[in-house]
Every structure is written in C-alpha cells, then in structure tokens.
Amino acid sequence: MRRRPALLLLAALLLASASSIVLGDHTVEEGGWAAPPANSEAELVGQSCNIARMPAAAWTQDPDSPVILTDLPSNTVFADMCRKSALLARFGNSTITLSSANTHSYKKKKATLAEYLSLYMAPRSMADKADTSFYHFGDNDYQSWTNFSEHYVKPPFTYERDPFLSFGIGGSGSGVPFHVHGAVFSQVFYGRKRWFLTPPAKKPVFDPDETSLRWLRLHSTCPFRRSKIIDSDPSQSTAGTVAVEECSMDCGREREQSFYDCTLGPNEALFIPMSWWHSTLNIGETVFISTFL
C-alpha cells in the first residue's frame, strides 16, 4: 500500500510524456521533454555563438581550445533510452542523487526519478537561489541503472584511460554557476544547453550561490567585473537591472576577447579544456551526458 502514491505518480508522468502536447505555457518536444516557456526562450538561447563548430572527424584534438563537435557517431539507441517515457518505465522508482546547483554542489538529497521529474523540473525564476535549488547531474548509480551507460557512444578521442560518464537531466533555466575541473566533453540529447566559458587565467566575477539564470540577466554583459545592481523593487523576483554606466567600452572589449558564449543543441558535443571556467544554463528540459577525460 505504501507504494501506491509512487506508482500513481509514475503512471501520471508516463501518460503525460506519451500523450501531452501542451503543458501550461510550454510544449512537449521530441523525446517527451518540455520546451522552454515561450516568453523566455529567446533570452535563454542568446543571439550568437563564438565557439568554433566542426565535424568530429576534422578535429585535431587540440587540448587547449574549446570546440563544438558535430557529425558525431550515431547514438540512436542511447537517445531512445533517454526518452522521458523510456526512463520512467525503466527507472522511475529508482532512487537518484540530487545536488545543489551552486558552484561547489556540496548539498545532496535523494528522490526517485519520478519524484524528481514531477517536483524539481519547473522552470527557474530570478527568485531561486543556487544553494537551495536541486538538480540531477552526476552521482549516478550505474549499478542500479543496469544496461544504460554502456550504450552511449563517446565522442571520438584518443582516450588514455577509461573516462568517467556523468548523466544529467535539468529543468529550463537550471544549471551550475562558474566552476573548473579537468577536460570534458558534454553532449546534449534533448533540449539545449547554453555554455559560458573563460580561459583559466581569466576568472569571471560571480557569486557561487547565484543561479546561472540570475547571472545571465544581471552580469553577463560585464562578466569580469561586478556590475552595479539597481533594484527598483527588491520584493519582486525579477527586480534588478545592470546599471548602464558599468557596461563601458572597456568592459565590452574585454568580453569580446576572453568570453565564450554558445548554445549546444542535440547531437552536438562541447569539448572544454582543463581548468577553463564554465557555467551552464539549460534551455527547456535538457538531457545530457558528460565524458570526463
């Protein structure tokens, strides 16, 4: 009897992912995952990309420059396994680990996959704080998720050791503030993921407990200096605009020279060199996997 609420939740999610066309102000895209709210999509996607794109076969495996690889090996089987209905059918009652969506991701909590998709995937707002927002990325239990990650075909690369795979699912506007680690590929299967990158020696100014969405709206025009914030009404979740006087010519020139900004779509993989600062922002419900070298 205790499992009945969980089973009812799982059944409702399976029905929604299989048959729904419209959910509130956003639609269901391929794979059963929700698109971003229509009123925020253009802002989340951005207007341009300054990271080179090239076919995977043409890449020279330069370890020092970010690049987006296209024409990747087929991952049809893995993509089918990542459809919302397929994940819920196989793993809906499995327990997953959620991490706080701040720079250090030090807070953890447990939930079933069905609970996570029902309770934690709402589009983010300016009122959210990174250290109290929870997100499924990494901490994967591949022993209980049997016959899953082995179907993923990794980007072509001369791997010196077995890479570590990190699978994730995030709601629209979720993501992680700036952080660094070793070299990694990140590939999107459903939804889109916007990336902000800077070289190791050019650390951006950011608050580790401020969400990527809030950073985008308040500070992305001047990523290397703390912008002055004007709060017309602090009680409002959307309050806060960047003061025009902070966005000087020097700030724009500095951004152009050292700041990388691009949105990754399905069947593309971003290579991030070791120790590059990067922040992520999911656009729509996003399913992705990272390959740590």
C-alpha positions in Angstrom: 0.0 0.0 0.0 2.9 2.4 0.7 4.0 2.2 -3.0 0.6 3.3 -4.4 1.3 7.1 -4.4 4.6 6.5 -6.1 3.0 4.1 -8.7 0.2 6.7 -9.3 2.8 9.4 -9.8 4.8 7.3 -12.2 1.7 6.4 -14.2 0.7 10.0 -14.5 4.1 11.0 -15.7 4.2 8.2 -18.2 0.8 9.3 -19.6 1.9 12.9 -19.8 5.2 12.2 -21.5 3.5 9.9 -24.1 0.4 12.0 -25.0 0.6 15.6 -23.9 1.1 18.4 -26.5 0.9 21.5 -24.3 1.9 21.8 -20.6 1.0 25.3 -19.3 2.9 27.8 -21.4 5.3 25.4 -22.9 5.1 22.5 -25.3 6.5 19.0 -25.3 9.4 18.5 -27.7 10.9 15.3 -29.1 11.5 12.7 -26.5 8.7 13.9 -24.3 10.7 16.7 -22.7 9.2 20.1 -22.3 10.3 23.1 -24.3 11.2 26.3 -22.5 8.4 28.8 -21.7 7.8 30.8 -24.9 8.3 34.1 -23.1 11.9 33.3 -22.1 13.2 31.2 -25.0 14.9 33.9 -27.0 16.7 35.3 -23.9 17.9 31.9 -22.8 19.2 30.9 -26.2 21.2 34.1 -26.9 21.9 35.7 -30.2 25.3 34.4 -31.3 28.0 31.7 -30.7 31.7 32.4 -30.7 32.9 28.8 -30.2 34.1 27.0 -33.4 31.9 24.2 -34.7 33.4 21.4 -36.8 32.8 17.8 -37.8 34.3 15.4 -35.2 36.4 13.8 -37.9 38.1 17.1 -38.7 39.1 17.9 -35.1 42.9 17.7 -34.4 42.2 17.1 -30.7 43.7 20.4 -29.7 43.7 20.1 -25.8 43.8 23.9 -25.3 40.8 25.3 -27.2 37.1 24.7 -26.7 35.3 23.4 -29.7 31.8 22.1 -30.6 31.9 18.8 -32.5 29.2 17.8 -34.9 28.6 14.7 -37.1 29.2 12.5 -34.1 28.9 8.7 -34.1 25.3 7.5 -34.0 23.7 7.3 -30.6 20.3 6.3 -31.7 20.0 3.5 -29.1 21.1 5.7 -26.2 18.8 8.6 -27.4 15.8 6.3 -27.4 16.7 5.1 -23.9 16.7 8.8 -22.8 13.2 9.5 -23.9 11.1 10.5 -20.9 8.7 7.6 -21.2 11.5 5.1 -21.5 13.4 6.5 -18.5 10.3 6.5 -16.4 9.3 3.0 -17.4 12.7 1.5 -16.5 14.0 3.7 -13.7 11.0 5.8 -12.4 11.1 4.2 -9.0 14.9 4.1 -8.8 16.5 6.5 -6.2 18.8 9.2 -7.7 21.0 11.7 -6.0 20.3 15.4 -6.4 23.0 18.1 -5.9 22.6 21.7 -5.0 23.0 23.8 -8.2 25.8 26.1 -6.8 29.5 26.2 -7.7 30.5 23.6 -5.1 27.4 21.3 -5.3 28.0 20.3 -1.7 24.4 19.7 -0.6 22.8 16.4 -1.6 19.4 14.8 -1.3 17.6 11.7 -2.5 14.5 11.3 -4.6 13.1 8.8 -7.0 13.4 9.7 -10.7 9.6 10.0 -10.9 9.6 12.4 -7.9 12.4 14.4 -9.4 10.7 14.8 -12.7 7.4 15.8 -11.0 8.7 18.1 -8.3 12.0 19.6 -9.3 11.7 20.4 -13.0 9.7 23.6 -13.0 11.3 26.4 -15.0 13.7 28.5 -12.8 13.0 32.1 -11.8 15.0 35.0 -10.6 13.9 34.3 -7.0 15.7 30.9 -6.9 19.0 30.5 -5.1 21.6 28.1 -6.4 22.5 26.6 -3.0 18.8 25.7 -2.3 18.0 24.5 -5.9 18.5 20.8 -6.6 19.4 19.3 -9.9 20.3 15.8 -11.1 23.8 15.8 -12.6 26.5 13.2 -11.7 26.5 11.0 -8.7 25.0 8.3 -11.0 24.3 4.8 -9.7 25.1 2.8 -12.8 24.9 -0.5 -10.9 21.1 0.0 -10.3 20.7 1.7 -13.8 21.9 -1.5 -15.5 22.4 -1.7 -19.2 22.3 2.1 -19.6 25.6 4.0 -19.8 27.3 1.2 -21.8 25.0 2.1 -24.8 26.5 5.6 -25.0 28.9 6.0 -27.9 31.6 8.5 -26.7 32.9 11.3 -28.9 35.9 10.2 -31.0 39.1 10.9 -29.0 42.4 9.2 -28.1 41.4 8.2 -24.5 44.4 7.5 -22.3 42.2 5.8 -19.7 38.5 4.9 -19.2 36.6 8.2 -18.9 34.0 8.9 -16.3 30.5 9.4 -17.5 28.1 11.9 -15.8 24.4 11.7 -16.8 22.1 14.6 -16.1 18.5 16.0 -16.5 17.6 19.6 -15.8 14.6 21.8 -16.0 14.5 25.0 -18.1 16.7 27.8 -16.5 18.6 25.3 -14.3 22.3 24.9 -14.5 25.5 25.4 -12.5 27.4 28.7 -11.8 31.1 29.0 -12.9 33.4 26.2 -11.8 36.5 24.4 -13.1 37.7 20.8 -13.4 39.5 18.5 -15.8 38.9 18.3 -19.5 35.5 17.1 -20.5 33.1 16.5 -23.4 29.4 17.4 -22.8 26.8 16.1 -25.2 23.1 17.1 -25.4 20.4 14.6 -26.4 17.2 16.5 -25.7 16.7 20.2 -25.1 19.5 22.7 -25.4 22.3 23.8 -23.1 23.9 27.3 -23.1 27.6 27.5 -22.1 29.6 30.4 -20.8 33.4 29.8 -20.8 36.5 31.8 -20.0 40.2 30.8 -20.1 41.9 29.6 -16.8 43.7 32.9 -16.2 40.6 35.0 -16.8 38.3 34.2 -13.9 34.9 35.8 -14.2 33.3 37.6 -11.4 30.4 35.6 -9.9 28.7 34.6 -6.7 28.9 30.8 -6.2 25.4 30.7 -4.7 23.8 32.8 -7.5 22.0 30.9 -10.2 23.2 30.8 -13.8 19.8 32.4 -14.8 20.3 35.3 -12.5 23.9 35.8 -13.5 22.8 35.8 -17.2 20.3 38.5 -16.6 22.3 40.7 -14.3 26.0 40.3 -15.0 26.7 38.6 -18.4 27.3 41.8 -20.2 30.2 42.6 -17.9 31.5 39.1 -16.9 34.9 40.2 -15.5 33.7 42.9 -13.1 30.9 43.0 -10.6 28.1 45.1 -12.2 26.2 47.6 -10.1 22.7 46.4 -9.5 19.7 48.7 -9.3 16.7 47.1 -7.5 13.6 49.1 -8.3 11.6 46.8 -6.0 13.6 44.2 -4.1 10.3 42.3 -3.2 9.9 41.4 -6.9 11.6 38.2 -8.1 12.5 39.9 -11.4 14.0 43.0 -9.8 17.5 44.0 -10.6 19.0 45.5 -13.8 22.6 46.2 -14.7 23.5 49.9 -14.5 24.3 51.3 -17.9 27.4 53.1 -16.6 29.0 49.7 -15.6 28.9 48.4 -19.2 31.7 50.6 -20.6 33.7 50.2 -23.8 36.5 48.5 -21.8 34.0 46.0 -20.5 32.7 45.2 -23.9 36.2 44.8 -25.4 37.3 42.6 -22.5 34.2 40.4 -23.0 34.8 40.1 -26.7 38.4 39.0 -26.2 38.0 36.4 -23.4 34.4 35.4 -23.0 32.9 32.4 -24.9 29.1 32.0 -25.2 27.2 29.4 -27.2 24.1 27.2 -27.1 24.5 23.5 -27.7 21.8 21.5 -29.4 21.0 17.8 -29.7 23.7 15.6 -31.2 26.5 18.2 -30.6 29.3 17.8 -28.1 31.3 20.6 -26.5 34.9 20.0 -25.6 36.1 22.1 -22.6 39.8 22.1 -21.9 41.3 21.5 -18.5 40.8 24.3 -15.9 38.6 26.5 -18.1 35.9 28.4 -16.1 32.5 27.4 -17.3 28.8 27.9 -16.4 25.7 26.1 -17.8 22.1 27.1 -18.4 19.6 24.5 -19.6 17.0 25.7 -22.2 13.9 23.6 -21.9 14.0 20.2 -20.1 17.5 19.1 -21.1 19.0 15.6 -21.1 22.8 15.4 -21.4 25.9 13.3 -20.6 29.4 14.5 -19.9 32.6 12.5 -20.5 35.4 13.4 -18.1 38.8 12.6 -19.5 
